[in-house]
Amino acid sequence: MKSFPELRLTDVNVAPINQDGDFVLYWMIAFRRTKWNYSLQRAVDWAKELKKPLVILEALRCNYRWASDRIHRFVMQGMAVNQEELQDKPCLYYPYIEPEQLAGKGLVEKLSEKACVVVTDDFPCFFLPTMVRLVGRRIDVRMEKIDSNGLLPLRATDRVFTKAHSFRRHLQKELPLYLEEAPRHHPLSRIQLPTLKKLPKSITDRWPPATKKLLSASSSVLSDLPIDHSVGPGAINGGSNEAEKTWKDFLNKLLKHYHDKRNEVEDRHSSGLSPYLHFGHISPHQIFYDLANQEDWNTRDLSEETKGSREGWWGMSQGAEAFLDEIITWREIGYNCTSHTKDYDKYESLPDWAKQSLKKHEKDSRPYLYSFEEWEEAKTHDDIWNAAQTELVRDGKLHNYLRMFWGKKVLHWSERPQEALETLIELNNKYALDGRNPNSYSGIFWVFGRYDRAWGPERQVFGKIRYMSSDSTRRKLKLTKYLEKYAPEKD
């Protein structure tokens, strides 16, 4: 078999390879794409090595927490694209949509009985790690999970970084070792594999493959599924085609001004990629190498200075360097945390200084207090906060700067910081298309001091936690059109 990056491969169990199996199974759960995908590449290599057909199972359960029309539609649109992409490829694509809770139980185990080896995705967040671990215990064939999350392999360090500066300095020292590695652009192109026309009837009768009509994710289709219908579709469509369009538009038109215009709210200058990255519809490797090609860059351009500076190390344009700091440093520090910390989503995981400061001010008088229902329905006194919450509920997204402000004011106007954290996690994971992700937990916990330092002067409620206000936000951002759209004046 072709060599494979060792740090990106983890054995889920100690079961043997079944040489007499009928196929190699790739259980696609996080990197839901057909290109630039280490997991698919590994499965293809196994199929070639064993001279067996390849089966790709992409399933969607309905009993995960926060399951809704919004999330289901986005994922199902991606599945429809994958079905189209794979119809003439040397594999059997098996999309499965669970029609009712627990209907899909046992599917992977049943397929594994016919499999030589099972390959799946190594995603370090939400319910996926537990699901993979439990399935690995229940099957009798070798199971591997593959890390295709970012440019730095999750296992390249066992240290949890607590500051972006220290993580950036680590990246500048270690990342060049991995920049020459990348998953194959098109793992299924120009290869020959034995073909499997269909799976056993005993499997497909019990777990019918999704039809094109089902994968259309129309309102009528979604209405028949046992998920939350109160959270409607977001403002963008899912799938690798939409991800590519979004990325190319940003790369070609907006990147050059990213460093000085990314905080603008009324005119888009952010990439808009976070939902596509979360669901694996686009690869961070593709993003990096597309950008490097446009910049006419290679590793010789890297600075010898490895002091953790945000600018100058890459040897690229200002816009490119600012974007890379977001897409690599700030994105992957979240993956570092969730892959090495079991309580990454718990209040107790905050830095000691932050917990101590918040505890000291826990009984401070709050200028306002709101119930969860008032937060969810955007019924606060503050028009900027209400607009941000309305955008989240209506469109499934939040501008990055406003997301920080949105979080800070929930801390400010909640009775206890623990309550504020619960509110932010619930609102974000319920409504944001990029929620339930290592990066979104980074953003939420940053509100309470993670990845930050103590600030002065010490304030009521916040203590030494970084403070943000409506007045400063209004001074910093142009908000007139944004407020007209999301927070019209009340009668």
N, C-alpha and C positions, 0 to 999 in steps of 0.2 A: 504494500500500500504506500501511496505517496506520503512523504513526511507531513506532519501536521503540528502546528504550534502547541507544544506540550502544556503550556500554562492555560490554554483555552479549553482543555479537555479535563473533565472530572468524571470518574466512574461513580454511578449512582448506586450500583450494587456489585456483588462479586460473582454473579451468575455467569455461566459460560456462553460462548457463541454457539448458536444452534446451526451447525453446518447443513443440516437437512431441512432447514426452514424454507418457506416458499418465497420470501421477499425480505428486503431491508425496510424497516419502518422508520420514517421521520415524522415525529409527533411535533408539529409546528404550533407553538403556544405563545411565543413572544416576538420572534423575528419573522413577522408575517409578510415575507417578500421572497421573490425568486432570484434576486440578484444580490451580490455583495453579502452573502450570508454564510458564515462559517459552519453553521449547523447543517445546512443543505449540502454544502461542500463535503463535509464529513460523511454524510449519508450516501452521497454519490460515490465517494471513494470506497466505502464499504460494499456498495452494490457492484462496483467494478471488480473489487478484490474477490468477492465471493461468487461473481458471475450470476447475480440474482436480480430480479426486478426490484424497482424502487416504488414504495407506496408512501405518499405524503398525506397524512391525516391532519387536517386543520379543522378543529372543532370549536364550538362556542356553547358553553353551558349557560343556564338561565338562573342559577341560584347563587351566583356570586354576589357579594354585597354591593349595593348601588347599581345593580343591573337595571338598565333603562332603555327606552327607545333611542336616546342619544348615543349611548355607548354601543348598543347592539347594531344600530344602523351603520355607524362608522366602521366597525369591524366587518360586518357583512358586505359592505361595499368593497372592502379590501379583499375579501374572499372571492367576490365576483371577478375582480381583476385577476387574481391568481388562477382562477379556473380558466379564464381566457388565455392567460399566458402559458399555461401548462398543457393545453389541449393537444398540442402537436409535439410535446416533449417526451422523451423516453422514460415516462413514469406514469403512475396511476394516481391522480389527485382525488382525494376523498374528503369533500367538505361535509361537515355534519353540524346541524343546528339542533340543539336540544329543544323538543317541543313542549316539554313539561319538566318540572323539577325532578332530578335524579334519573330521567329517562336515559341519559348517556352513561350511567354508571356501569362499569364493566367493559366498556368498548375497547379501551386501550389494552386491558388485560386479555380480552378475547383475541384481538389482533396479534398480540405478542405470542400467542400460542402457535401462530403460523410464521412468526418472524425469526430471522437469523440473529438480528441485533436491533435494538431500539435506540434511536438518537433523538434527543430533544433539546430544548433551549434552556440555558442557564440564566434566568432573570431573577435578580436578588431582591424582589419586593412583592408586596401584596400577598395573595394566597398561593402564588405559583411555586415557590420553593417547597412548601409543605405538600402540595399536590404531587410534585415530582418525587419527593422523598417517599411518600406513601405508595405510589404506584411502583416505584423501584423495589419496594419490599414484597410486593404481591406478585411479581412476575418471575419467571424461571429462566429468563434469557438476559444476556448482557444488556445493560442500559447505560448510556453515556449522556451527559449534558454538556453543551458547548456554549462558550462565552463569546457572543458577538455583540456585546453591549457598547464598547468604546474602543478608542485607540490604545489605551493602556489596559492590558488584561487584568481582570479582577484579582487574580492570584499573583500578580507581579509584586504585591506587597501585602503583608499581614498587619500593617500599621493603620490605625484610624487617624486620619488627619483632621485636626480641629480648627485649622485656619487656612483660608484660601492661599495666603502667601506661602506657607510652608508646603502646601500641596503643589503650588506652581513651581517652587524651587525644586521639588522632587521630580516633577515632570520634566523640567529643563535638563536634569541630570540623567534621567532614566528613559524618557520617551523616545529619544533618538534610536534606541536599540530596537524599537518596535515599529518605527515608521517605514521600514523596508518591507514589513509584513502586511499583507492585506488579503482578505478573502477573494477568491476568483470572482471576476465580474459577472460571469454567466456560467454557473456550475454545471448546467445541463446542456450547454451548447457543444456541438461537435463531439458528442460521445455516443457510444452504442451500448445499450443495455438490453438484456432480455425483457420482453414486455409481458405485462399481466393485464388481460383485457377486463377482468372483473374479479371482485372478491367473492368468497363463498356466499351463497344465497342465505345461509343461516345468519350471517352477519348483516347483510344489507336489508334483509326483511325486518330484523329487530331494530337496526339503526339505519334508516334509509338515508342515502346521500341527499344533500340539499339540491333542489332543482334551481334552475335559473330564475324562476319566478320567486322562489323563497329568498334567493340571494339578492333580489332586486331591493329588498328591505323597504318596500312601499309601506305606506301607513296602514293599509289593510293587512299586510303580512305581519307587521309588528304588533298590531292590535290583538292578534291571536296568540301571542307569546306571553307567558306569565312573568312579565317584568313591569317596572314602574313606567306607566304611560304618562305620568304628570311631567316628566322631564323629556320634553320633545327634542327633535333633531337640532343639532347645533348649526352654526353659520357656515361650516365648511363640510365638504365631502371627504370620505375616507378612501384609502387605496393608494397603491404605489404610483399610479399615473398622476393623481392629484398631488401627491408628495413631490414628484419630479417637477411638475409645472410650478409649484410654489417655490421650490428650491432654485430652479433656473431663473425665475422672475427676480428673485432676490439677488442671486449671484450677478446677473447681467445688469440690473437697474439700480439696486439699492445698496449693495455692499460698499461701494466707494464712499458713501456718506454715513455708514453705520456708526463710526466712532463719534460723530458729533450730532447725529440726529436720531439715535435709537430711542431716546426718551420722549420723542414727540408722539403725542397721542392722536391728534386729529389727522395726520398724514402718516400712513404706514411706512415705517423704516425698520421694523423688526422682521425676522425671517419667517415667522409663522409656522415653524417646523416642529414645535414641541409635541403636538398631538401625533404627528406622523412618526416621530422618533419614539414616542412612548409605545405605540402599537407596532413598531417594527416595520412600517411601510417604506422607510428609507433608512439607509445605513450611514452611521457617522463616518465610516471609511470612505464611502462614495462622496460625501460632503467634503471631507478633507482633501481628497485627491482631485476632485473637480476644481476646488478653490486653488490648490497648489498649481495645477496646470494653467489656470487662468492667470495666476501671478508669475508664471514662468519660473517656478521655485524648485529648488532641490535642497537636500540636507546640507550641502556645502554652505548654504546661506545662513545657517544657524549661527547665532552669536556664541562665542566661547564664555560669555558671562552667564552664570547660572545662579543669580542672586534672587530670583523670584519676581523680577520686575514684570509689570503687565505689558510693557511696550518695548519693542526693539529686539527681543530674543529671536523671533521667527525670521526676521529679515524680509518682511512683507510690507505691504501698504498699511496705512493706519486703520482703514476700515477692516481689512483682513485680520490684522492682529487683534483688534477689539472683538471681532466676531469669534475668532479662535479661542480667546480667553473665556467667552461665554460657552461655546459648544464643547470645549475640552475641559478647561479648569473648573468652571462652575457646574457644568453638567456632570462630569465624572467624579467630582468630590462627593456628590450625593450617592453615586454607585459604590464608591469606596466605603461610605458609612453603612449603607444597607447590607452590603455583602459581608461586613465584619462585625455588625452590631445587631443583636437580636431585638433590643428595645428601641430601635431607631424612631419608632412612632409614639413613644411614651414620654411624658413630661420628665421623668426621672433621668432621661438621657441627656438633658441640657447640661451645659458646663456648670460646675459648682458655683462659680462666681455669679452666674445669672440666677440660679435657683436661690442663692442666699440674698441677692438684692431684691428679687421679686417677693420673697418671703418677708423681708423687712418692711416692704410697702404693701403687703397684702391687705391690710386693714385701712389703707388710705381711702379717703372719700373720693368717689368717682364723680365726675361732672355729669355723667349720664349713665344709665343702666338700661340694657335692652334684653328682652327675652329672645330665645332662639327663633320664634316665629317672626318677631320684628326684624331680626337680622335677615332671615330668609326672604322676607317680603319687602326688603329695602325700605323699611319705615323708620329710619333714624331722622335726626334733625339736620343731618349733613348732606347737602346735595351731591357732593363729589363721591362720598361713600355710597350713597344710594345709586348713583350712576354706575359705579364699578360693579356693585352687586347685581344691578339689572342687566348689565352686559354679560356677566357670568351666567345668570339664570337663562337669559334669552339666547345667547350665542354660544355659550360653552367655552369662553375664553376671557382672559384678562390681560391688558397691557402690563408689561413687567413692572414698570415703576408704580402704576396704580395698584398692582397686586401687593407691593410692599406697604403702601399707604393703607390699603384695605385691611391688611393683617394687623398693622399697628393700632388702628382705631378699634378693632375688636378687642385687643388687649386693653386699651385705654378705657373702654366703656363696658367691660364685663366685671362681674363682682369678684371673681378670682381668676388668676392667670390659667389655672388648670381648666376652668370652664371656657375661657377664651380659646385655648388650644383645641378642646373638643369641638367647639363651634367651627373653627377654621377647617379642621380636618373633615368634618361632616359636609360643610358647604362646598369645599374644594373638590372632594372626591365624588360628591353627588352630581355636581354640575360641570366641572371642568373636564374637557376632553383629554387634557394632559394630566389629570389627577391620578392618584394611586401609583405614583411613580417616584423613584428615588429623588429626582430633581424637584418634584413638587413638595416632598417632605422637607427638602433642604430649604425651600422658600418659606414654608410655614414656620419651621423651627428657627430660621434666621430672625424672624420677628421677635423671638424670645431670647436671642443671644448666641445661638449656634453659629459658628464660623465668624463671630464678631468679637469685639473687645468691650471692656467697660468704658462708658462715656461719662463725661461731666458737662455741666453740673448735674448733681443727683436731683431727680425730679419726683414729684408725687406720682404714684402708681408705677411708673417705669423704673424708678431707682436709677441704676447705672445702665439700663438697657437703652439702646439708641432710640431717640424720639423722632416722630414725624408728626406734622400738623397739617390741618386743612389750609391754613394761610400760606405756609411755605410751599405746599403743593400747588396752590393757585398761582403763586408767584413764579414757580419754576416751569409750569406747563401752560400751554395754550389750551383752554378747555371749553371755549364758548360753544363750538359745534358739537363737541362730545356731550356736553350737558344738555344741549337741545335734543340730541338723539336719545339719550338714555335717562335723563332726569328732567323732563319738561316741567316748567313752573306749575305749581298747584293752583287750582282756582281759589 
